[in-house]
Amino acid sequence: MPDRSLKGEHYHRAELRIALDPSHPEHLQPPPLPRSHKVLDIGCGAGQTLIAAYPDRISFGLDIDLDALKLGRSLTDRVCFVCSKAESLPLPNGQFDMVIARGSLSFVDTTSSLKEIHRVLRRNGELWMALEPFSEAWSQAMTYNYKGWIFFAYIVLNSVLFHLTQKQFPLLGRYGSFQTERGISQALIKNGFEGISIIRGKDFLVTARSR
Ligand SMILES: C[S@@+](CC[C@H](N)C(=O)[O-])C[C@H]1O[C@@H](n2cnc3c(N)ncnc32)[C@H](O)[C@@H]1O
């Protein structure tokens, strides 16, 4: 999963190197797809995952970080970058065969984002997500100062709320949470997904299909 101790351009360039190196221990990529399949990456950063996984097509990457998207534009012309929020996608209904979200759903209003992802996926379209488990949020917390601990307390509260009700609240305009298997499964079902598969190992991988 992404190393969040790195910031901005350093982070995105480091993740691109990892994405291009299948032997790297942190290498984690979505599955290969037929070339005709249209892919959208939510929280794509500089498009690192798309550049490495789907170089054989024009794909779509969406992020709120304009600087990351500008970096992405300097790295590839195979990705259409869109600057927007995951919670409100400026994209038409039923357009995509696959939506991926690698390490990004921990920073968004998950339920609103899943609703939007479902809307832009075609029927039987696939969703692939790499999520953040508690262990990762906890190891990050070890590096925090007191402000970080206040934000961590918010993340824990928000995550418990999501686990129980699939709802979240923002703090100072930002979202933060880790996911549980129950919370994400319930949220997927409520938002029109089926065929949910969860793999827990070093990574927390969830796939589902749009009904
Ligand atoms: C940990 S990075 C993951 C980047 C990339 N997917 C990867 O795997 O390296 C999380 C990304 O989510 C983006 N992000 C955060 N909140 C967002 C939101 N509400 N809508 C869209 N993107 C968001 C951030 O700007 C950042 O690029």
The ligand as a Gaussian input file, in Angstrom:
#p B3LYP/6-31G(d) Opt

LIG

0 1
 C       -2.721000       7.730000      -0.809000
 S       -2.989000       8.616000      -2.314000
 C       -3.175000       7.268000      -3.473000
 C       -2.748000       7.705000      -4.857000
 C       -2.723000       6.554000      -5.886000
 N       -4.059000       5.975000      -6.066000
 C       -1.734000       5.473000      -5.498000
 O       -2.152000       4.339000      -5.291000
 O       -0.539000       5.771000      -5.392000
 C       -4.672000       9.199000      -2.143000
 C       -5.109000      10.085000      -3.307000
 O       -6.493000      10.386000      -3.122000
 C       -6.706000      11.738000      -3.502000
 N       -7.938000      12.216000      -2.865000
 C       -8.125000      12.551000      -1.559000
 N       -9.393000      12.943000      -1.359000
 C      -10.028000      12.862000      -2.568000
 C      -11.363000      13.137000      -3.010000
 N      -12.312000      13.577000      -2.163000
 N      -11.656000      12.929000      -4.302000
 C      -10.710000      12.488000      -5.182000
 N       -9.441000      12.219000      -4.816000
 C       -9.101000      12.389000      -3.525000
 C       -5.444000      12.449000      -3.035000
 O       -5.272000      13.695000      -3.664000
 C       -4.377000      11.422000      -3.385000
 O       -3.857000      11.612000      -4.682000

